[in-house]
Amino acid sequence: MPERDAIAIGAPCWIDLWTSDVEAARRFYAELFGWVAEEANPDFGGYFMFTQQGHPVAGAMGSMPDRPASKHLEGLLRHRRCRSGARCGQIGRGGKRARGVSCR
């Protein structure tokens, strides 16, 4: 997969996955894209990163004890006001600003 130095405006820059089956998601995205699933971080509710060629490309987590996973995938796009390391905009109804993800 080619590597890019910058993310073009409007290009995907991050993916977040909330799944009820973390192990199946780890296997699926490894087979589909060659992503490597890092270890889950208990300090962040079990959130973990997927990487490709050593670069973070997505994050994921499973259900929490008091909140079952809603089983959704959220894609984020680079906004024109983003700089490298700044927040990105969310794909979604009305293009509302996401809670923020750092983009390379």
C-alpha positions as CSV (number, residue, x, y, z in Angstrom):
1,M,0.0,0.0,0.0
2,P,1.4,3.4,-0.9
3,E,2.4,5.8,1.8
4,R,1.4,9.5,1.8
5,D,3.2,12.5,3.3
6,A,0.0,14.5,3.7
7,I,-3.7,14.0,3.8
8,A,-5.6,15.8,1.1
9,I,-8.6,17.9,2.1
10,G,-11.7,15.6,2.0
11,A,-9.6,12.5,2.2
12,P,-10.2,9.8,4.9
13,C,-7.9,10.3,7.8
14,W,-9.2,8.1,10.6
15,I,-11.6,5.3,11.3
16,D,-13.2,4.4,14.6
17,L,-14.9,1.0,15.1
18,W,-17.2,0.1,18.0
19,T,-17.9,-3.7,17.9
20,S,-19.5,-6.4,20.0
21,D,-16.8,-8.9,18.7
22,V,-13.3,-7.5,19.1
23,E,-11.5,-10.7,18.2
24,A,-13.5,-11.1,15.0
25,A,-12.8,-7.5,14.0
26,R,-9.1,-8.0,14.7
27,R,-9.1,-11.0,12.3
28,F,-11.3,-9.4,9.7
29,Y,-9.3,-6.1,9.3
30,A,-6.0,-8.0,9.4
31,E,-7.2,-10.2,6.5
32,L,-8.9,-7.4,4.6
33,F,-6.3,-4.6,4.8
34,G,-3.3,-6.2,6.5
35,W,-3.8,-4.1,9.6
36,V,-2.1,-5.1,12.8
37,A,-4.2,-4.8,15.9
38,E,-2.2,-3.3,18.9
39,E,-3.0,-4.3,22.5
40,A,-6.0,-2.8,24.1
41,N,-5.5,0.0,26.6
42,P,-7.5,-0.6,29.8
43,D,-7.0,3.1,30.7
44,F,-9.1,4.0,27.7
45,G,-11.9,1.5,28.1
46,G,-10.1,-1.2,26.0
47,Y,-9.6,1.1,23.0
48,F,-6.9,-0.1,20.7
49,M,-5.3,1.0,17.5
50,F,-4.9,-0.7,14.2
51,T,-1.6,0.1,12.4
52,Q,-0.4,-0.5,8.9
53,Q,3.4,-0.4,8.2
54,G,3.8,1.0,11.7
55,H,1.4,3.9,11.2
56,P,-1.9,4.2,13.1
57,V,-4.8,4.0,10.7
58,A,-7.8,3.2,12.9
59,G,-9.0,2.7,16.5
60,A,-11.5,0.2,17.9
61,M,-13.1,-0.9,21.1
62,G,-15.7,-3.4,22.3
63,S,-18.6,-3.3,24.6
64,M,-18.1,-1.8,28.1
65,P,-19.7,-3.4,31.2
66,D,-22.4,-0.7,31.4
67,R,-22.7,0.1,27.7
68,P,-22.9,-2.5,25.0
69,A,-21.3,-1.7,21.6
70,S,-23.6,-0.2,19.0
71,K,-21.7,-1.9,16.3
72,H,-20.8,1.0,14.1
73,L,-17.9,2.2,12.0
74,E,-17.2,6.0,11.9
75,G,-15.1,7.4,9.1
76,L,-13.4,10.8,9.4
77,L,-12.3,13.2,6.7
78,R,-9.6,15.9,6.7
79,H,-11.2,19.3,6.9
80,R,-9.7,22.3,5.1
81,R,-8.8,24.0,8.4
82,C,-6.9,20.9,9.6
83,R,-3.2,21.0,9.8
84,S,-1.1,17.9,10.3
85,G,-1.7,16.8,13.8
86,A,-5.0,18.8,14.0
87,R,-8.6,17.6,14.3
88,C,-10.5,16.2,11.3
89,G,-14.2,16.5,10.4
90,Q,-16.6,13.6,10.5
91,I,-18.4,11.9,7.7
92,G,-22.0,12.1,8.6
93,R,-25.3,14.0,8.5
94,G,-24.5,17.6,7.8
95,G,-20.7,17.1,7.9
96,K,-20.7,17.9,11.7
97,R,-17.4,18.3,13.4
98,A,-16.3,15.1,15.2
99,R,-15.0,15.0,18.7
100,G,-11.5,15.0,17.1
101,V,-8.9,12.6,16.0
102,S,-5.3,13.5,15.3
103,C,-4.3,13.1,11.6
104,R,-0.8,12.6,10.4
